C-alpha cells in the first residue's frame, strides 16, 4: 500500500466530516484525516491477512 491510498482515505474522511458538519473546525478535520489515514492502513492489512489465509499450503 502506498501513500496515495492512505492520503485518499484521509481525504475521504475529511470530506465526510464536512458533509456531516459544514462548520467543522480544523481540529475535527485533523482528527478525521488521521482516522481515515489509519483506517485505510488497517483495512489493507485485514485484506492482506485474508488473502494469506486463503492461500493453500504448498508444504503438504
RAMOGI-V33673 format. One record per backbone hydrogen bond with DSSP energy under -1.0 kcal/mol. CO is the residue of the C=O (numbers start at 0). NH is the residue of the N-H. Records with the same first field share a line. If there is no record, write none. Layout:
# RAMOGI-V33673
CO=NH + NH
This chain:
# RAMOGI-V33673
1=5
2=6
3=7
4=8
5=9
6=10
7=11
8=12
9=13
10=14
11=15
12=16
13=17
14=18
15=19
16=20
20=23
24=28
25=29
26=30
27=31
28=32
29=33
30=34
31=35
32=36
33=37
34=38
35=39
36=40
37=41
38=42
39=43
40=44
41=45
42=46
43=47
44=48
45=49
46=50
47=51
48=52
49=53
